[in-house]
């Protein structure tokens, strides 16, 4: 028996926490670059953590995720059931996933493994 590519058991799901962690990692690497640059230009005697560290790159990376990512949406709060449905929603599209051009009809169809308990 061959493995079904559309079965959730054969897919890797990236959670919200993992996506935010990646954005924070990007922001921290930008901040590290700025700190290293400032350490080479400033006087060793006058350096303090306040003069070296600027948190703006981390904040900008988080705002970029929530503001411009196609996976970030306002939560549907019409009623409790719509809110719960919105929280359980999955997407094959987005960063690290399929693009609209590559997503065929088979990927968009509902697979029996997509249903909950």
Rosetta constraint file for C-alpha pairs under 8 A:
AtomPair CA 3 CA 10 HARMONIC 7.68 0.50
AtomPair CA 4 CA 10 HARMONIC 7.32 0.50
AtomPair CA 5 CA 10 HARMONIC 6.24 0.50
AtomPair CA 5 CA 11 HARMONIC 7.48 0.50
AtomPair CA 6 CA 10 HARMONIC 7.23 0.50
AtomPair CA 6 CA 11 HARMONIC 7.46 0.50
AtomPair CA 6 CA 106 HARMONIC 7.99 0.50
AtomPair CA 6 CA 107 HARMONIC 6.73 0.50
AtomPair CA 6 CA 111 HARMONIC 6.72 0.50
AtomPair CA 7 CA 11 HARMONIC 6.84 0.50
AtomPair CA 7 CA 111 HARMONIC 6.83 0.50
AtomPair CA 7 CA 112 HARMONIC 7.89 0.50
AtomPair CA 7 CA 113 HARMONIC 5.73 0.50
AtomPair CA 7 CA 114 HARMONIC 7.63 0.50
AtomPair CA 8 CA 12 HARMONIC 7.75 0.50
AtomPair CA 8 CA 113 HARMONIC 6.04 0.50
AtomPair CA 8 CA 114 HARMONIC 6.78 0.50
AtomPair CA 9 CA 113 HARMONIC 7.96 0.50
AtomPair CA 14 CA 18 HARMONIC 6.13 0.50
AtomPair CA 14 CA 19 HARMONIC 6.88 0.50
AtomPair CA 15 CA 19 HARMONIC 6.46 0.50
AtomPair CA 16 CA 20 HARMONIC 6.16 0.50
AtomPair CA 17 CA 21 HARMONIC 5.95 0.50
AtomPair CA 18 CA 22 HARMONIC 6.24 0.50
AtomPair CA 19 CA 23 HARMONIC 6.51 0.50
AtomPair CA 20 CA 24 HARMONIC 6.17 0.50
AtomPair CA 20 CA 62 HARMONIC 7.18 0.50
AtomPair CA 20 CA 65 HARMONIC 7.46 0.50
AtomPair CA 21 CA 25 HARMONIC 6.09 0.50
AtomPair CA 22 CA 26 HARMONIC 6.32 0.50
AtomPair CA 23 CA 27 HARMONIC 6.30 0.50
AtomPair CA 23 CA 61 HARMONIC 5.72 0.50
AtomPair CA 23 CA 62 HARMONIC 6.12 0.50
AtomPair CA 23 CA 65 HARMONIC 6.96 0.50
AtomPair CA 24 CA 28 HARMONIC 6.01 0.50
AtomPair CA 24 CA 58 HARMONIC 6.03 0.50
AtomPair CA 24 CA 61 HARMONIC 6.56 0.50
AtomPair CA 24 CA 62 HARMONIC 6.53 0.50
AtomPair CA 25 CA 29 HARMONIC 6.16 0.50
AtomPair CA 26 CA 30 HARMONIC 6.37 0.50
AtomPair CA 26 CA 58 HARMONIC 7.57 0.50
AtomPair CA 26 CA 61 HARMONIC 6.93 0.50
AtomPair CA 27 CA 31 HARMONIC 6.16 0.50
AtomPair CA 27 CA 57 HARMONIC 5.07 0.50
AtomPair CA 27 CA 58 HARMONIC 3.93 0.50
AtomPair CA 27 CA 59 HARMONIC 7.33 0.50
AtomPair CA 27 CA 60 HARMONIC 7.31 0.50
AtomPair CA 27 CA 61 HARMONIC 5.31 0.50
AtomPair CA 27 CA 62 HARMONIC 7.76 0.50
AtomPair CA 28 CA 32 HARMONIC 6.00 0.50
AtomPair CA 28 CA 57 HARMONIC 7.19 0.50
AtomPair CA 28 CA 58 HARMONIC 5.79 0.50
AtomPair CA 29 CA 33 HARMONIC 6.27 0.50
AtomPair CA 30 CA 34 HARMONIC 6.46 0.50
AtomPair CA 30 CA 57 HARMONIC 6.12 0.50
AtomPair CA 30 CA 58 HARMONIC 7.67 0.50
AtomPair CA 31 CA 35 HARMONIC 6.19 0.50
AtomPair CA 31 CA 53 HARMONIC 7.35 0.50
AtomPair CA 31 CA 54 HARMONIC 6.77 0.50
AtomPair CA 31 CA 55 HARMONIC 6.86 0.50
AtomPair CA 31 CA 56 HARMONIC 7.88 0.50
AtomPair CA 31 CA 57 HARMONIC 5.76 0.50
AtomPair CA 31 CA 58 HARMONIC 6.94 0.50
AtomPair CA 32 CA 36 HARMONIC 6.11 0.50
AtomPair CA 33 CA 37 HARMONIC 6.19 0.50
AtomPair CA 34 CA 38 HARMONIC 6.16 0.50
AtomPair CA 34 CA 53 HARMONIC 7.90 0.50
AtomPair CA 34 CA 54 HARMONIC 7.93 0.50
AtomPair CA 35 CA 39 HARMONIC 6.09 0.50
AtomPair CA 35 CA 52 HARMONIC 5.45 0.50
AtomPair CA 35 CA 53 HARMONIC 5.98 0.50
AtomPair CA 35 CA 54 HARMONIC 7.84 0.50
AtomPair CA 36 CA 40 HARMONIC 6.59 0.50
AtomPair CA 37 CA 41 HARMONIC 6.63 0.50
AtomPair CA 38 CA 42 HARMONIC 5.96 0.50
AtomPair CA 38 CA 52 HARMONIC 6.16 0.50
AtomPair CA 39 CA 44 HARMONIC 7.84 0.50
AtomPair CA 39 CA 47 HARMONIC 7.78 0.50
AtomPair CA 39 CA 52 HARMONIC 7.03 0.50
AtomPair CA 42 CA 46 HARMONIC 7.39 0.50
AtomPair CA 42 CA 47 HARMONIC 6.70 0.50
AtomPair CA 43 CA 47 HARMONIC 6.31 0.50
AtomPair CA 47 CA 51 HARMONIC 6.48 0.50
AtomPair CA 47 CA 52 HARMONIC 7.05 0.50
AtomPair CA 48 CA 52 HARMONIC 6.43 0.50
AtomPair CA 49 CA 53 HARMONIC 5.84 0.50
AtomPair CA 50 CA 54 HARMONIC 7.72 0.50
AtomPair CA 55 CA 59 HARMONIC 6.45 0.50
AtomPair CA 56 CA 60 HARMONIC 5.92 0.50
AtomPair CA 57 CA 61 HARMONIC 6.19 0.50
AtomPair CA 58 CA 62 HARMONIC 6.40 0.50
AtomPair CA 59 CA 63 HARMONIC 6.11 0.50
AtomPair CA 60 CA 64 HARMONIC 5.94 0.50
AtomPair CA 61 CA 65 HARMONIC 6.39 0.50
AtomPair CA 62 CA 66 HARMONIC 6.45 0.50
AtomPair CA 63 CA 67 HARMONIC 5.65 0.50
AtomPair CA 64 CA 68 HARMONIC 5.51 0.50
AtomPair CA 64 CA 69 HARMONIC 7.04 0.50
AtomPair CA 65 CA 69 HARMONIC 5.06 0.50
AtomPair CA 65 CA 72 HARMONIC 7.19 0.50
AtomPair CA 66 CA 72 HARMONIC 5.51 0.50
AtomPair CA 66 CA 73 HARMONIC 7.97 0.50
AtomPair CA 67 CA 72 HARMONIC 7.23 0.50
AtomPair CA 68 CA 72 HARMONIC 7.44 0.50
AtomPair CA 70 CA 94 HARMONIC 6.42 0.50
AtomPair CA 71 CA 91 HARMONIC 7.85 0.50
AtomPair CA 71 CA 94 HARMONIC 6.46 0.50
AtomPair CA 75 CA 83 HARMONIC 6.66 0.50
AtomPair CA 75 CA 86 HARMONIC 6.56 0.50
AtomPair CA 75 CA 87 HARMONIC 7.79 0.50
AtomPair CA 76 CA 82 HARMONIC 6.10 0.50
AtomPair CA 76 CA 83 HARMONIC 5.27 0.50
AtomPair CA 76 CA 86 HARMONIC 6.22 0.50
AtomPair CA 77 CA 82 HARMONIC 6.35 0.50
AtomPair CA 77 CA 83 HARMONIC 5.05 0.50
AtomPair CA 78 CA 82 HARMONIC 6.29 0.50
AtomPair CA 78 CA 83 HARMONIC 7.14 0.50
AtomPair CA 79 CA 83 HARMONIC 6.36 0.50
AtomPair CA 80 CA 84 HARMONIC 6.20 0.50
AtomPair CA 81 CA 85 HARMONIC 6.09 0.50
AtomPair CA 82 CA 86 HARMONIC 6.06 0.50
AtomPair CA 83 CA 87 HARMONIC 6.31 0.50
AtomPair CA 84 CA 88 HARMONIC 6.39 0.50
AtomPair CA 85 CA 89 HARMONIC 6.32 0.50
AtomPair CA 92 CA 97 HARMONIC 5.58 0.50
AtomPair CA 92 CA 98 HARMONIC 5.92 0.50
AtomPair CA 92 CA 107 HARMONIC 7.95 0.50
AtomPair CA 93 CA 97 HARMONIC 4.99 0.50
AtomPair CA 93 CA 98 HARMONIC 4.70 0.50
AtomPair CA 93 CA 99 HARMONIC 5.71 0.50
AtomPair CA 93 CA 100 HARMONIC 7.02 0.50
AtomPair CA 93 CA 103 HARMONIC 7.95 0.50
AtomPair CA 94 CA 98 HARMONIC 6.48 0.50
AtomPair CA 94 CA 99 HARMONIC 6.78 0.50
AtomPair CA 98 CA 102 HARMONIC 6.15 0.50
AtomPair CA 98 CA 103 HARMONIC 5.98 0.50
AtomPair CA 99 CA 103 HARMONIC 6.13 0.50
AtomPair CA 103 CA 107 HARMONIC 6.01 0.50
AtomPair CA 103 CA 108 HARMONIC 7.07 0.50
AtomPair CA 104 CA 108 HARMONIC 6.67 0.50
AtomPair CA 105 CA 109 HARMONIC 6.24 0.50
AtomPair CA 110 CA 114 HARMONIC 6.53 0.50
AtomPair CA 111 CA 115 HARMONIC 7.68 0.50
